Amino acid sequence: MVSFSYTAADEEKSRGVRRMKSLATTLLLAVAVIYALATWAENEGWGPWTGYVAAAAEAGMVGALADWFAVTALFRRPLGLPIPHTAIIPTKKDQLGASLGQFVGENFLSADVVRGRLAALGIGRRLGGWLADPAHADRVTAEASTALRGALTVLRDSDVQAVVGEAITRRAEAVEIAPGLGKTLEKIVSDGAHRRAVDLVCTRAHDWLVTHGDSVMDAVQGGAPGWTPRFVDKRIGERVYKELLRFVTEMRDMPAHPARGAIDRFLTDFAADLQADTDTRARVERLKSDLLARPEVQDIIASAWSSVRNLIIAAAEDDRSQLRLRARASLISLGNRLSTDTRLQTKVEGWAEDAAAYVVTTYRHEITSLITDTVAGWDATQTSKKIEANIGRDLQFIRINGTVVGALAGLLIYTVSHGLGG
C-alpha cells in the first residue's frame, strides 16, 4: 500500500475541517437546547408560538443528524457501528478507482471527444503563430540541438558503424550499378564532358614526358637485347621518345585527333555495353562485390559514421552554424506558412487528430489502468484522511445547511398542518 505524506497545506486544511466540524456540531447542540426549552415552555403554557419553535428545532436536529450520518459514512463507520453502506471511501476505494478509470475512458479517451477538442483548439494556426516568433524558433532549435547531441553521445559508435556499414553494403549489393553507370557515361560522352578529362590527361602526360625524357629513353634501352650495339639502343630510345612525345603533343593540341575519336567511340560502346551487354554487366557486378568485400572498403564505410557524427555535433553546438541557422529559418518559414495557409493548417490539424485518436483508442486500457492500479495501491485509511482533508470543509457545510433547511422545513410543515387543522 502507498501512504500519503501530509504537507503543511494538508495540515492547514485539516485544521479548517476540524473548525467546521465544531461549528456544525455546535449548531446541532444549539437546536437541541432550543428544542428542549421550547418543549418545556409549551408544556408550561407559554403560548402557541412555542410549538412552532419546537417543531423547527426538532426538524433541524433531524436534518443535522441525517447529514452528519451521511457525511461521516463517507469516511468511517458512524459511532464505530458496522452499519451497511458506511465507510464508503475506505471500503469501496478499489471500486471507485475502477469506476473513475471507466468514466475517464468513456468520456475523455474517445476518438470523437479528442478530435472535437483538438479541432476547437486550432492547433495549426496556434502552432504557426508560435513558431513564427524568432525567439520561439531559437528555443526549438536550441532544444533540438541539445537532444541531438544527447542522442549522438548515448549511441555507441561501434553499434552505429556496424548498422551503417551493413545498410550501405546491403543496399549496394541489392542494386545493379552497371545500367546506371552506362546511362551516366552515355550522357557524359554525348555532352562532351569527358573531353576535359582527356585534355587534362594529355597535358599532364606531355608535361611528364618533357620532364622525364631521360627516364623513358633509359627504360627503352634497358629492354633491348644484349647483343645489339649500345649506340643502336640509344638511337632507338631517342626515336621512341620523340614519337611518343609527338603523339601526346598532337593529341593535346588537336581536338580532331584520331586517337580522341577512338576514345569517344570506345566510351560510347562501353556505355552501351554497360546497359545492354549481359557479360559486361556481370563483370561489373563481380567487380563491385569484390570491392565491397575488401576490408579497406568496409573500414572506409564504417569510419564514415565517425566523420558524420563529429560534423553533426560540431554544428549542433555552434549556434551560428549553417545547420542551426537553416533549421531556425525553416522553422520561422513553416510558422509563417502555418499562420496564413488554411490548407496547411487543415493538414497539420488532421495529422494531430489522427495521432491523438490512434493513441487514445489503441492505449485506452493502459491509460485507464494507470488510474485503477494507482488507486488500488493507495492505503485505504490514508486515502480517506487525504480526501477528507481536501473536501471535508465543504462537506461540513452540508451539515450546517441540513440543520437550517430542516428547521425551515419543520416550521413550514408544522404551520401548514396547524393551518389545515384549524
C-alpha positions in Angstrom: 0.0 0.0 0.0 1.1 3.5 -0.8 0.9 6.0 2.1 0.4 9.8 1.5 2.7 12.3 3.1 0.9 15.3 4.6 2.2 18.7 3.7 1.8 21.9 5.6 -1.1 22.8 3.3 -2.8 19.5 4.2 -2.4 20.2 7.9 -3.9 23.6 7.4 -6.9 22.1 5.5 -7.3 19.5 8.3 -7.5 22.3 10.9 -10.1 24.0 8.8 -12.2 20.8 8.6 -12.0 20.5 12.4 -13.2 24.1 12.9 -16.1 23.5 10.6 -17.0 20.2 12.4 -17.0 22.1 15.6 -19.3 24.8 14.1 -21.7 22.2 12.7 -21.8 20.3 16.0 -22.3 23.5 18.0 -25.3 24.3 15.7 -26.7 20.8 16.4 -26.4 21.3 20.1 -27.9 24.7 19.9 -31.1 23.5 18.1 -31.2 20.6 20.6 -31.2 23.1 23.5 -33.8 25.3 21.7 -36.0 22.2 21.2 -35.7 21.3 24.9 -36.5 24.8 26.0 -39.4 25.3 23.5 -40.9 21.9 24.6 -40.7 22.9 28.3 -42.2 26.3 27.5 -45.0 24.7 25.6 -45.8 22.3 28.4 -45.7 25.3 30.8 -48.3 27.0 28.7 -46.2 29.9 27.4 -48.3 30.2 24.2 -48.7 28.6 20.8 -45.6 30.1 19.4 -43.5 27.6 21.4 -44.9 24.8 19.3 -43.6 26.5 16.2 -40.2 26.9 17.7 -40.1 23.3 19.0 -41.2 21.9 15.6 -38.5 23.9 13.8 -35.8 22.9 16.3 -36.9 19.2 16.1 -36.7 19.2 12.3 -33.4 21.0 12.5 -32.0 18.2 14.7 -33.2 15.6 12.4 -31.7 17.3 9.4 -28.4 17.8 11.2 -28.2 14.2 12.4 -29.1 12.8 9.0 -26.5 14.9 7.2 -23.9 14.1 9.9 -24.6 10.4 9.3 -24.3 10.9 5.5 -21.0 12.9 5.7 -19.5 10.6 8.3 -20.5 7.5 6.4 -18.3 8.6 3.5 -15.1 8.3 5.5 -15.8 6.0 8.5 -18.5 4.0 10.3 -20.7 6.3 12.4 -20.0 5.7 16.1 -18.0 2.7 15.1 -21.1 0.7 14.3 -21.0 -1.9 11.5 -23.8 -0.2 9.6 -24.1 -1.4 6.0 -23.0 1.0 3.2 -20.9 3.1 5.5 -17.2 3.9 5.4 -17.7 4.1 1.7 -14.3 5.5 0.6 -12.1 3.1 2.7 -14.2 0.0 1.8 -15.1 0.9 -1.8 -11.8 2.5 -2.8 -10.9 0.0 -5.4 -14.4 0.0 -7.0 -14.2 3.8 -7.0 -10.9 3.7 -8.8 -12.2 1.2 -11.4 -15.3 3.4 -11.9 -13.2 6.5 -12.2 -11.0 4.8 -14.8 -14.0 3.6 -16.8 -15.5 7.1 -16.6 -12.4 8.7 -17.9 -12.0 6.1 -20.6 -15.6 6.5 -21.9 -15.9 10.3 -21.6 -12.4 11.6 -22.1 -10.5 9.0 -24.1 -12.8 8.5 -27.0 -11.8 9.4 -30.6 -14.8 11.7 -31.1 -14.1 13.7 -27.9 -10.4 14.0 -28.7 -11.0 15.1 -32.3 -13.6 17.6 -31.2 -11.4 19.1 -28.6 -8.4 19.4 -30.9 -10.5 20.8 -33.7 -11.7 23.6 -31.3 -8.1 24.4 -30.3 -7.0 25.3 -33.8 -3.6 23.7 -33.4 -2.3 24.5 -36.8 -2.9 28.3 -36.6 -1.6 28.5 -33.0 1.5 26.4 -33.8 2.2 28.6 -36.8 1.9 31.8 -34.8 4.2 30.4 -32.1 6.9 29.1 -34.5 6.8 32.4 -36.5 8.2 34.2 -33.4 12.0 34.2 -33.8 12.5 33.7 -30.0 10.4 30.6 -30.1 12.3 29.3 -33.2 15.6 29.9 -31.4 14.2 27.9 -28.4 13.1 25.0 -30.5 16.4 25.0 -32.4 18.4 25.0 -29.1 16.3 22.2 -27.6 16.6 20.1 -30.7 20.3 20.6 -30.8 20.6 19.5 -27.2 18.5 16.5 -27.8 20.6 15.6 -30.9 23.8 15.9 -29.1 22.5 13.8 -26.3 21.3 11.1 -28.7 24.6 11.0 -30.5 26.5 10.8 -27.2 24.5 7.9 -26.0 24.8 5.9 -29.2 27.8 3.6 -29.3 30.0 4.2 -32.4 30.7 0.5 -32.9 27.0 -0.3 -33.0 26.1 2.5 -35.4 29.1 1.8 -37.6 28.0 -1.8 -37.9 24.5 -0.9 -38.8 25.6 1.8 -41.3 28.1 -0.5 -42.9 25.6 -3.3 -43.2 22.9 -1.0 -44.6 25.3 0.5 -47.2 26.7 -2.9 -48.2 23.2 -4.5 -48.4 21.9 -1.6 -50.4 24.9 -1.6 -52.8 24.6 -5.4 -53.3 20.9 -5.2 -53.9 21.1 -2.6 -56.7 22.7 -3.3 -60.1 25.0 -0.4 -60.8 26.0 -1.2 -64.4 22.9 0.2 -66.2 23.1 3.4 -64.1 26.8 3.8 -64.9 26.1 3.2 -68.5 23.5 5.9 -68.7 25.7 8.3 -66.8 28.6 7.6 -69.1 26.4 7.9 -72.2 25.2 11.3 -71.0 28.8 12.5 -70.3 30.0 11.4 -73.7 27.1 13.0 -75.5 27.7 16.3 -73.7 31.4 16.1 -74.4 32.2 16.5 -70.7 34.8 13.7 -70.9 36.9 15.8 -73.3 38.1 18.0 -70.4 39.4 14.8 -68.7 41.2 13.8 -71.9 42.7 17.3 -72.2 43.9 17.1 -68.6 45.4 13.6 -69.1 47.2 14.7 -72.4 48.5 17.9 -70.7 49.8 16.0 -67.7 51.3 13.3 -69.9 53.1 15.8 -72.1 54.5 17.7 -69.1 55.7 14.4 -67.6 57.4 13.3 -70.8 59.1 16.6 -71.1 60.4 16.4 -67.5 61.3 12.6 -67.6 62.6 12.2 -71.1 65.8 10.5 -69.9 63.8 8.0 -67.8 61.8 7.0 -70.9 64.9 6.5 -73.1 66.7 4.6 -70.3 63.7 2.3 -70.0 63.6 1.6 -73.8 67.4 0.9 -73.8 67.1 -1.3 -70.8 64.7 -3.6 -72.6 66.8 -4.0 -75.7 68.6 -7.4 -76.3 72.1 -7.7 -75.0 73.6 -8.4 -78.4 72.6 -5.0 -80.0 75.2 -2.2 -80.0 74.6 0.4 -77.4 74.5 3.3 -79.9 71.7 1.5 -81.7 69.8 1.1 -78.4 70.3 4.8 -77.8 69.1 5.8 -81.2 66.0 3.6 -80.8 65.3 5.0 -77.4 65.5 8.6 -78.7 63.3 7.7 -81.6 60.7 6.1 -79.4 60.7 9.1 -77.0 60.3 11.6 -79.8 57.5 9.7 -81.4 55.7 9.3 -78.1 56.1 13.0 -77.3 54.9 14.0 -80.8 51.9 11.7 -80.4 50.9 13.1 -77.0 51.5 16.7 -78.2 49.3 16.2 -81.2 46.5 14.7 -79.0 46.8 17.7 -76.7 46.7 20.3 -79.4 44.3 18.7 -82.0 40.7 18.3 -80.9 40.0 16.2 -84.0 42.9 13.8 -83.4 42.1 10.2 -84.5 43.0 8.9 -81.0 40.5 11.2 -79.4 37.8 9.9 -81.8 38.9 6.4 -80.9 38.4 7.2 -77.2 34.9 8.7 -77.9 33.9 5.5 -79.8 35.3 3.3 -77.0 33.4 5.2 -74.3 30.2 5.2 -76.4 30.4 1.4 -77.0 31.3 0.8 -73.3 28.3 2.9 -72.2 26.0 0.8 -74.4 27.6 -2.5 -73.2 27.0 -1.4 -69.5 23.3 -1.1 -70.3 22.7 -3.9 -72.6 25.6 -6.5 -72.7 25.0 -9.3 -70.2 28.6 -10.2 -69.9 29.8 -6.7 -69.3 27.1 -6.1 -66.6 28.0 -9.4 -64.9 31.7 -8.4 -64.8 30.9 -5.0 -63.3 28.7 -6.7 -60.6 31.6 -9.1 -59.8 34.0 -6.2 -59.5 31.5 -4.3 -57.3 31.2 -7.3 -55.0 35.0 -7.8 -54.8 35.4 -4.1 -53.9 32.7 -4.2 -51.2 34.3 -7.3 -49.7 37.7 -5.8 -49.3 38.5 -4.9 -45.7 39.8 -1.5 -46.7 36.4 -0.6 -48.3 34.5 -1.8 -45.2 36.7 0.2 -43.0 36.0 3.3 -45.1 32.3 2.7 -44.9 32.3 2.1 -41.1 34.5 5.2 -40.4 32.1 7.4 -42.4 29.8 7.4 -39.3 32.5 8.9 -37.1 33.1 11.8 -39.5 29.4 12.4 -39.9 28.9 12.3 -36.1 31.6 14.8 -35.4 30.3 17.1 -38.1 26.8 17.0 -36.7 27.9 17.5 -33.1 30.1 20.5 -34.0 27.3 22.0 -36.0 24.8 21.4 -33.2 27.0 23.1 -30.6 27.7 26.2 -32.7 24.7 28.5 -32.6 25.9 30.2 -35.7 26.5 27.1 -37.7 24.7 26.6 -41.0 22.8 23.6 -39.6 21.2 25.7 -36.8 20.7 28.8 -38.9 19.0 26.8 -41.6 16.9 24.9 -39.1 15.9 28.2 -37.5 15.0 29.8 -40.8 13.0 26.7 -41.8 11.0 26.8 -38.5 10.2 30.5 -39.0 9.2 29.9 -42.6 7.0 27.0 -41.5 5.4 29.1 -38.8 4.6 31.9 -41.3 3.0 29.4 -43.7 1.0 27.7 -40.9 -0.3 31.1 -39.8 -1.7 32.0 -43.2 -2.2 28.8 -45.2 -5.5 27.3 -44.3 -4.9 24.2 -46.3 -1.6 23.5 -44.4 -3.4 24.2 -41.1 -6.1 21.7 -42.0 -3.4 19.1 -42.8 -1.5 19.6 -39.6 -4.7 19.5 -37.5 -5.8 16.3 -39.3 -2.4 14.7 -38.5 -2.6 15.7 -34.9 -6.2 14.5 -34.6 -5.4 11.2 -36.2 -2.4 10.7 -34.0 -4.3 11.5 -30.8 -7.2 9.4 -31.8 -4.9 6.4 -32.5 -3.2 6.8 -29.1 -6.5 7.0 -27.1 -8.2 4.2 -29.0 -5.2 1.9 -29.0 -3.9 2.5 -25.5 -7.1 3.4 -23.7 -6.9 0.4 -21.4 -3.3 1.1 -20.5 -4.2 4.7 -19.7 -7.2 3.9 -17.6 -5.4 1.0 -15.8 -2.9 3.6 -14.6 -5.8 5.3 -12.7 -7.2 2.0 -11.5 -3.9 0.5 -10.4 -2.8 3.7 -8.7 -6.0 4.0 -6.7 -5.8 0.3 -5.8 -2.3 0.8 -4.4 -3.3 3.5 -2.0 -3.7 2.8 1.7 -7.5 2.9 2.5 -7.2 4.8 5.7 -4.7 7.3 4.4 -6.7 7.8 1.3 -9.8 8.6 3.4 -7.9 11.1 5.5 -6.4 12.8 2.4 -9.8 13.2 0.7 -11.4 14.4 3.9 -8.7 17.0 4.4 -9.3 18.4 1.0 -13.1 18.3 0.7 -14.2 17.8 4.3 -14.7 21.6 5.0 -17.2 21.8 2.2 -19.0 18.7 3.4 -19.4 20.2 6.9 -21.4 23.0 5.2 -23.9 20.2 4.2 -24.4 19.6 7.9 -25.0 23.2 8.6 -27.3 23.6 5.6 -29.1 20.4 6.7 -29.8 22.0 10.1 -31.1 25.2 8.7 -33.1 23.7 5.9 -34.5 21.0 8.3 -35.6 23.7 10.7 -37.3 25.7 8.0 -39.0 22.6 6.5 -40.2 21.6 10.0 -41.6 25.0 10.6 -43.4 25.0 7.3 -44.9 21.6 7.8 -46.0 22.5 11.4 -47.5 25.7 10.1 -49.4 24.0 7.2 -50.6 21.2 9.4 -52.0 23.6 12.0 -53.5 25.8 9.4 -55.3 22.9 7.8 -56.3 21.5 11.1 -58.0 24.8 12.1 
